[in-house]
Amino acid sequence: MSTMKNCKDIFGYIESKQDILGKHELFARGKLVMLRTCNQLLRRLSKANDVVFCGRILMFLAHFFPLSERSALNIKGVFNTSNETKFEKEPLEGICIDFNFYQTFWGLQEFFSNPASVSHAPIKWQKFTSSLSVVLNTFEAQPLTDEEGDANNLEEEAVNFSIKYLTSSKLMGLELKDPSFRRHVLVQCLILFDYLKAPGKGDKDLPSESMKEEIISCEERVKKLLELTPPKGSEFLHKIEHILEREKNWVWWKRDGCLPYEKQPIDKKAVPEGSKKRRPRWRLGNKELSQLWKWADQNPNALTDPQRVQTPSIMEYWKPLAEDMDPSAGIEAEYHHKNNRVYCWKGLRLAARQDLEGFSKFTDHGIEGVVPLELLPPDVRSKYQAKPNDRSKRSKKEETKGSAHQVEENQIATTATEMDGDGIRTDNTATPMEFDGASVPGTQGGTPTPEELQKHSSDTDVGQEAGQLEADAEVEAGIIDGETDADVDLDTVG
């Protein structure tokens, strides 16, 4: 038979080898031996004095066995009634203390250790509520101050934590001034109330209506005392409420018979490889989104929406560039819109469709010349505004070039006609047009030869270049007279 000290040393060595013991080859054969050994060791240990060692054994077993292992579950929910709290039955001499309060206070541990007895026996419930009311009244009559809470160093007490408090009547006065002692008692009350409020398997397990009202009333008083108990009473109460809320999941699991909840891994099944198919491409990732986008374009509300994207007007589009061209705006050249190639390209496309006059200025002034003059300030507008004289000269020059080109084509057509004739031809319409009532120099009248016509045409071109040609009206008049003379000549010959 080994002592407890030897058992702790041996168990420490076993804990260090738990990875090896957990392998399937060893654990499959020896798990029952391990379970029996640990259970026998737990029976030998004191649940009050060897709490840490018992916890180590339970954690060791939890490493190998699942939480739903039947041997580790208290399925029936049996309470540990063997843990009795012994206290003095007779008062000691020479001690000034309310012995009735002392017995009432420690008598509550009987109900805390077995809450089921309170719920099924109305007499015990009345005894419990009356005893608890006395204790709560005493706590409320003797509130703790912050100095008393700071005097009791709870951090050092947590290192030497003990699950059992001494029940000597000599220590009753000191224990009532201990914040940790009060918290333990009040938390026990909350645990009992939480058990009584938990739903049972049947209606008979539920508390009565009067019992529910008393539970709610006592619970509010207990929470208020916990909040007033220093130090950090509000934070401590919040943590206790959170723990009890999480504990409901465990209560429901126990109520349903501790059903296993571990999920087995999914078996890997060999899936035959299918032929690769080219997936259809959608505009917005899939068919549904693409269809929604298409319907949005066809929706009348979307088409009439003023915020809908549409082609801007010339004035609206070139307004940012016109602001850049204003010297008073003080915009640096680095940030001008003319540096944006996409903006300029879109603007030229828009001007080519809606503003041909502005589009024609691109060759002379660049992209800034395309901007409508109405958007430019007066000092900048004069730079890009065309002069009236230059405009009239340009139009007159273009018209004169067009008339001269038409006359030259008529001359070439007349020459080709006379060269193909048999010598007996009348003057066609090209002759009066070129020789309005006058003969070609070097001829004695009659029809001129082709060499003379070509010479006369070259002389005429030289004269036109020197004199910039006559007005368009005179050229047109000559054409009309020529046509009239041609008609007269044709009548005479005929």
Order of alpha helices (4+ residues) and beta strands (2+ residues): alpha-alpha-alpha-alpha-alpha-alpha-alpha-alpha-alpha-alpha-alpha-alpha-alpha-alpha-alpha-alpha-alpha-alpha-alpha-alpha-alpha-alpha-alpha-alpha
